[in-house]
Each structure stands twice: as C-alpha cells, then as structure tokens.
C-alpha cells in the first residue's frame, strides 16, 4: 500500500514538474514573437519619421519650383 501511495505521489510530482516546465516554455515562446513585433514596430515608426521628413522636403522643393516658375514667367513678360 505504501509503495502504491509513493508511486502516485511520484507521478503527481513528475506531472507538476512537467506541467510547470511546459508552461514556462510556452511563455518563453510567446515572449519572442512579442519582442520581434516590438522591434518591427520601432522600425516602422522610424520609417514613418523618415517618410514624413522626405515628404516635407518634397513639399519645400515643390514650393521652390513654383516660385522659380513664377520668376521665369515674370522675366518672359
């Protein structure tokens, strides 16, 4: 009887250890994609900032072109 109880306790302990180990493993696997997603979000924010800066530069150049075209038009008249 004692051997049977000891065997059951051993089985329960092994089950608890395996359950804990698997939950830690699943938690760890869940963290990695989140870190990769965070890195990608940071990269995307950087690209958005660069795009915004480039758009401002394009807008400024278009204003310069419009201004120069007006000057040329005035010189032609």
C-alpha positions in Angstrom: 0.0 0.0 0.0 2.8 2.4 0.9 4.6 1.7 -2.4 1.4 2.4 -4.3 0.9 5.8 -2.5 4.6 6.6 -3.0 4.2 5.8 -6.7 1.1 8.0 -7.0 2.9 10.9 -5.2 5.9 10.5 -7.5 3.6 10.5 -10.6 1.9 13.7 -9.3 5.2 15.4 -8.6 6.5 14.5 -12.1 3.3 15.7 -13.6 3.6 19.0 -11.8 7.2 19.4 -12.9 6.4 18.7 -16.5 3.4 21.0 -16.4 5.4 23.8 -14.9 8.2 23.3 -17.4 5.8 23.2 -20.4 4.1 26.4 -19.2 7.4 28.2 -18.8 8.4 27.0 -22.3 5.1 28.2 -23.8 5.5 31.5 -22.0 9.0 31.9 -23.4 7.9 31.1 -26.9 5.2 33.7 -26.5 7.7 36.4 -25.5 10.0 36.0 -28.5 7.4 37.0 -31.1 6.3 39.9 -29.0 9.9 41.2 -28.9 10.2 40.8 -32.6 6.9 42.6 -33.1 8.1 45.4 -30.9 11.3 45.7 -32.9 9.3 45.8 -36.1 7.1 48.5 -34.7 10.1 50.6 -33.8 11.5 50.1 -37.3 8.1 51.1 -38.8 8.0 54.2 -36.6 11.5 55.1 -37.8 10.4 54.6 -41.4 7.3 56.7 -40.8 9.5 59.5 -39.4 11.8 59.3 -42.4 8.9 59.3 -44.8 7.5 62.4 -43.0 10.8 64.2 -43.4 11.1 63.3 -47.0 7.6 64.5 -47.7 8.4 67.8 -46.1 11.5 68.1 -48.3 9.4 67.3 -51.4 6.8 69.9 -50.4 9.6 72.5 -49.9 11.1 71.7 -53.3 7.7 71.9 -55.0 7.3 75.4 -53.4 10.7 76.4 -54.7 9.8 75.1 -58.2 6.6 77.1 -58.2 8.4 80.2 -57.1 11.1 79.8 -59.7 8.4 79.2 -62.4 6.7 82.4 -61.4 10.1 84.2 -61.6 10.7 82.8 -65.1 7.2 83.8 -66.1 7.8 87.3 -64.9 11.1 87.5 -66.8 9.4 86.3 -70.0 6.8 89.1 -69.8 
